[in-house]
Amino acid sequence: MEPRVLKYFLAIAREQSISGDAESLHISQPTLSRQICDLL
């Protein structure tokens, strides 16, 4: 598991918004969603 993906997960948990977090993390929403799904 990459630390970067954990950072993404924590950002989503904190803000409770995938699309908003994707923008603030400078990645696309589908990319962020895919990486979170890969955690499961």
Distance bins in CASP14 RR format, pairs under 12 A and 6 or more apart:
PFRMAT RR
TARGET T0000
AUTHOR 0000-0000-0000
RMODE 2
METHOD distances of the structure
MODEL  1
1 7 0 0 0 0 0 1 0 0 0 0 0
1 8 0 0 0 0 0 1 0 0 0 0 0
1 9 0 0 0 0 1 0 0 0 0 0 0
1 35 0 0 0 0 0 1 0 0 0 0 0
1 36 0 0 0 0 0 1 0 0 0 0 0
1 38 0 0 0 0 1 0 0 0 0 0 0
1 39 1 0 0 1 0 0 0 0 0 0 0
1 40 0 0 0 0 0 1 0 0 0 0 0
2 8 0 0 0 0 1 0 0 0 0 0 0
2 9 0 0 0 0 0 1 0 0 0 0 0
2 35 0 0 0 0 1 0 0 0 0 0 0
2 38 0 0 0 0 1 0 0 0 0 0 0
2 39 0 0 0 0 1 0 0 0 0 0 0
3 9 0 0 0 0 0 1 0 0 0 0 0
3 10 0 0 0 0 0 1 0 0 0 0 0
4 10 0 0 0 0 0 1 0 0 0 0 0
4 11 0 0 0 0 0 1 0 0 0 0 0
4 25 0 0 0 0 1 0 0 0 0 0 0
4 27 0 0 0 0 1 0 0 0 0 0 0
4 31 0 0 0 0 0 1 0 0 0 0 0
4 32 0 0 0 0 0 1 0 0 0 0 0
4 35 0 0 0 0 1 0 0 0 0 0 0
4 36 0 0 0 0 0 1 0 0 0 0 0
4 38 0 0 0 0 0 1 0 0 0 0 0
4 39 0 0 0 0 0 1 0 0 0 0 0
5 11 0 0 0 0 0 1 0 0 0 0 0
5 12 0 0 0 0 0 1 0 0 0 0 0
5 25 0 0 0 0 0 1 0 0 0 0 0
5 27 0 0 0 0 0 1 0 0 0 0 0
5 31 0 0 0 0 0 1 0 0 0 0 0
5 32 0 0 0 0 1 0 0 0 0 0 0
5 33 0 0 0 0 0 1 0 0 0 0 0
5 34 0 0 0 0 0 1 0 0 0 0 0
5 35 1 0 1 0 0 0 0 0 0 0 0
5 36 1 0 0 1 0 0 0 0 0 0 0
5 37 0 0 0 0 0 1 0 0 0 0 0
5 38 1 0 0 1 0 0 0 0 0 0 0
5 39 1 0 0 1 0 0 0 0 0 0 0
5 40 0 0 0 0 0 1 0 0 0 0 0
6 12 0 0 0 0 0 1 0 0 0 0 0
6 13 0 0 0 0 0 1 0 0 0 0 0
6 35 0 0 0 0 0 1 0 0 0 0 0
6 36 0 0 0 0 0 1 0 0 0 0 0
6 38 0 0 0 0 0 1 0 0 0 0 0
6 39 0 0 0 0 1 0 0 0 0 0 0
7 13 0 0 0 0 0 1 0 0 0 0 0
7 14 0 0 0 0 0 1 0 0 0 0 0
7 21 0 0 0 0 0 1 0 0 0 0 0
7 24 0 0 0 0 0 1 0 0 0 0 0
7 25 0 0 0 0 1 0 0 0 0 0 0
7 27 0 0 0 0 0 1 0 0 0 0 0
7 32 0 0 0 0 0 1 0 0 0 0 0
7 35 0 0 0 0 0 1 0 0 0 0 0
7 36 0 0 0 0 0 1 0 0 0 0 0
7 39 0 0 0 0 0 1 0 0 0 0 0
8 14 0 0 0 0 0 1 0 0 0 0 0
8 15 0 0 0 0 0 1 0 0 0 0 0
8 18 0 0 0 0 1 0 0 0 0 0 0
8 20 0 0 0 0 0 1 0 0 0 0 0
8 21 1 0 0 1 0 0 0 0 0 0 0
8 22 0 0 0 0 1 0 0 0 0 0 0
8 24 0 0 0 0 0 1 0 0 0 0 0
8 25 1 0 0 1 0 0 0 0 0 0 0
8 26 0 0 0 0 0 1 0 0 0 0 0
8 27 1 0 0 1 0 0 0 0 0 0 0
8 29 0 0 0 0 0 1 0 0 0 0 0
8 31 0 0 0 0 1 0 0 0 0 0 0
8 32 1 0 1 0 0 0 0 0 0 0 0
8 33 0 0 0 0 1 0 0 0 0 0 0
8 34 0 0 0 0 0 1 0 0 0 0 0
8 35 1 0 1 0 0 0 0 0 0 0 0
8 36 1 0 0 1 0 0 0 0 0 0 0
8 37 0 0 0 0 0 1 0 0 0 0 0
8 38 0 0 0 0 0 1 0 0 0 0 0
8 39 0 0 0 0 1 0 0 0 0 0 0
9 15 0 0 0 0 0 1 0 0 0 0 0
9 18 0 0 0 0 0 1 0 0 0 0 0
9 21 0 0 0 0 1 0 0 0 0 0 0
9 25 0 0 0 0 0 1 0 0 0 0 0
9 32 0 0 0 0 1 0 0 0 0 0 0
9 33 0 0 0 0 0 1 0 0 0 0 0
9 35 0 0 0 0 1 0 0 0 0 0 0
9 36 1 0 0 1 0 0 0 0 0 0 0
9 37 0 0 0 0 0 1 0 0 0 0 0
9 38 0 0 0 0 0 1 0 0 0 0 0
9 39 1 0 0 1 0 0 0 0 0 0 0
9 40 0 0 0 0 0 1 0 0 0 0 0
10 16 0 0 0 0 0 1 0 0 0 0 0
10 21 0 0 0 0 1 0 0 0 0 0 0
10 25 0 0 0 0 0 1 0 0 0 0 0
10 36 0 0 0 0 0 1 0 0 0 0 0
10 39 0 0 0 0 0 1 0 0 0 0 0
11 17 0 0 0 0 1 0 0 0 0 0 0
11 18 0 0 0 0 1 0 0 0 0 0 0
11 19 0 0 0 0 0 1 0 0 0 0 0
11 20 0 0 0 0 1 0 0 0 0 0 0
11 21 1 0 1 0 0 0 0 0 0 0 0
11 22 0 0 0 0 1 0 0 0 0 0 0
11 23 0 0 0 0 0 1 0 0 0 0 0
11 24 1 0 0 1 0 0 0 0 0 0 0
11 25 1 0 0 1 0 0 0 0 0 0 0
11 26 0 0 0 0 0 1 0 0 0 0 0
11 27 0 0 0 0 0 1 0 0 0 0 0
11 32 0 0 0 0 1 0 0 0 0 0 0
11 35 0 0 0 0 0 1 0 0 0 0 0
11 36 0 0 0 0 0 1 0 0 0 0 0
12 18 1 0 1 0 0 0 0 0 0 0 0
12 19 0 0 0 0 0 1 0 0 0 0 0
12 20 0 0 0 0 1 0 0 0 0 0 0
12 21 1 0 1 0 0 0 0 0 0 0 0
12 22 0 0 0 0 1 0 0 0 0 0 0
12 24 0 0 0 0 0 1 0 0 0 0 0
12 25 0 0 0 0 1 0 0 0 0 0 0
12 27 0 0 0 0 0 1 0 0 0 0 0
12 29 0 0 0 0 0 1 0 0 0 0 0
12 32 1 0 0 1 0 0 0 0 0 0 0
12 33 0 0 0 0 1 0 0 0 0 0 0
12 35 0 0 0 0 0 1 0 0 0 0 0
12 36 1 0 0 1 0 0 0 0 0 0 0
12 37 0 0 0 0 0 1 0 0 0 0 0
12 39 0 0 0 0 0 1 0 0 0 0 0
13 21 0 0 0 0 1 0 0 0 0 0 0
13 36 0 0 0 0 0 1 0 0 0 0 0
13 39 0 0 0 0 0 1 0 0 0 0 0
14 20 0 0 0 0 0 1 0 0 0 0 0
14 21 0 0 0 0 1 0 0 0 0 0 0
14 24 0 0 0 0 0 1 0 0 0 0 0
14 25 0 0 0 0 0 1 0 0 0 0 0
15 21 1 0 1 0 0 0 0 0 0 0 0
15 22 0 0 0 0 0 1 0 0 0 0 0
15 23 0 0 0 0 0 1 0 0 0 0 0
15 24 1 0 0 1 0 0 0 0 0 0 0
15 25 0 0 0 0 0 1 0 0 0 0 0
15 32 0 0 0 0 0 1 0 0 0 0 0
17 23 0 0 0 0 1 0 0 0 0 0 0
17 24 0 0 0 0 1 0 0 0 0 0 0
17 25 0 0 0 0 0 1 0 0 0 0 0
17 29 0 0 0 0 0 1 0 0 0 0 0
17 32 0 0 0 0 0 1 0 0 0 0 0
17 33 0 0 0 0 0 1 0 0 0 0 0
18 24 0 0 0 0 0 1 0 0 0 0 0
18 25 0 0 0 0 0 1 0 0 0 0 0
18 27 0 0 0 0 0 1 0 0 0 0 0
18 28 0 0 0 0 0 1 0 0 0 0 0
18 29 1 0 0 1 0 0 0 0 0 0 0
18 30 0 0 0 0 1 0 0 0 0 0 0
18 31 0 0 0 0 0 1 0 0 0 0 0
18 32 1 0 1 0 0 0 0 0 0 0 0
18 33 1 0 0 1 0 0 0 0 0 0 0
18 34 0 0 0 0 0 1 0 0 0 0 0
18 35 0 0 0 0 0 1 0 0 0 0 0
18 36 1 0 0 1 0 0 0 0 0 0 0
18 37 0 0 0 0 0 1 0 0 0 0 0
19 25 0 0 0 0 0 1 0 0 0 0 0
19 27 0 0 0 0 0 1 0 0 0 0 0
19 28 0 0 0 0 1 0 0 0 0 0 0
19 29 1 0 1 0 0 0 0 0 0 0 0
19 30 0 0 0 0 0 1 0 0 0 0 0
19 31 0 0 0 0 0 1 0 0 0 0 0
19 32 0 0 0 0 1 0 0 0 0 0 0
19 33 0 0 0 0 1 0 0 0 0 0 0
20 26 0 0 0 0 0 1 0 0 0 0 0
20 27 0 0 0 0 0 1 0 0 0 0 0
20 28 0 0 0 0 0 1 0 0 0 0 0
20 29 1 0 0 1 0 0 0 0 0 0 0
20 32 0 0 0 0 1 0 0 0 0 0 0
20 33 0 0 0 0 0 1 0 0 0 0 0
21 27 0 0 0 0 1 0 0 0 0 0 0
21 28 0 0 0 0 0 1 0 0 0 0 0
21 29 0 0 0 0 1 0 0 0 0 0 0
21 31 0 0 0 0 0 1 0 0 0 0 0
21 32 1 0 0 1 0 0 0 0 0 0 0
21 33 0 0 0 0 0 1 0 0 0 0 0
21 35 0 0 0 0 0 1 0 0 0 0 0
21 36 0 0 0 0 1 0 0 0 0 0 0
22 28 1 0 0 1 0 0 0 0 0 0 0
22 29 1 0 1 0 0 0 0 0 0 0 0
22 30 0 0 0 0 1 0 0 0 0 0 0
22 31 1 0 0 1 0 0 0 0 0 0 0
22 32 1 0 1 0 0 0 0 0 0 0 0
22 33 0 0 0 0 1 0 0 0 0 0 0
22 34 0 0 0 0 0 1 0 0 0 0 0
22 35 0 0 0 0 0 1 0 0 0 0 0
22 36 0 0 0 0 0 1 0 0 0 0 0
23 29 0 0 0 0 1 0 0 0 0 0 0
23 31 0 0 0 0 0 1 0 0 0 0 0
23 32 0 0 0 0 1 0 0 0 0 0 0
24 32 0 0 0 0 0 1 0 0 0 0 0
25 31 0 0 0 0 1 0 0 0 0 0 0
25 32 1 0 0 1 0 0 0 0 0 0 0
25 35 0 0 0 0 0 1 0 0 0 0 0
25 36 0 0 0 0 0 1 0 0 0 0 0
26 32 0 0 0 0 0 1 0 0 0 0 0
27 33 0 0 0 0 0 1 0 0 0 0 0
27 34 0 0 0 0 0 1 0 0 0 0 0
27 35 0 0 0 0 1 0 0 0 0 0 0
27 36 0 0 0 0 0 1 0 0 0 0 0
28 34 0 0 0 0 1 0 0 0 0 0 0
28 35 0 0 0 0 0 1 0 0 0 0 0
29 35 0 0 0 0 0 1 0 0 0 0 0
29 36 0 0 0 0 0 1 0 0 0 0 0
30 36 0 0 0 0 0 1 0 0 0 0 0
30 37 0 0 0 0 0 1 0 0 0 0 0
31 37 0 0 0 0 0 1 0 0 0 0 0
31 38 0 0 0 0 0 1 0 0 0 0 0
32 38 0 0 0 0 0 1 0 0 0 0 0
32 39 0 0 0 0 0 1 0 0 0 0 0
33 39 0 0 0 0 0 1 0 0 0 0 0
33 40 0 0 0 0 0 1 0 0 0 0 0
34 40 0 0 0 0 0 1 0 0 0 0 0
END
